[in-house]
Amino acid sequence: MKISGNHLELQNRLRLKTERITNDHKVKMKTCSEFVQLKSQAGSGSYFRIVELYISIGTSEQLVIDFQTDEKDASIANRLGNDLTSMVKNKIKSL
């Protein structure tokens, strides 16, 4: 992700998307915990914290960043997500 001038550049794998960005865009963070069960061993699995950052205008949302950590590191993941959200919000406000 890169914000330069009034443009947001998102690179997702091999696809590059450029979108014009204004002060009307909002930044949202969504978190959830997910349990992944192992098929080979019944009753065993792991919990993961998933953090996603979206930029939205109106009803349209664009995923900007997403990452996952072990559930034991959930508070660190939430803090990182909050820091990234505030950085992107500050960058949008400065446009």
Order of alpha helices (4+ residues) and beta strands (2+ residues): beta-beta-beta-beta-beta-beta-alpha
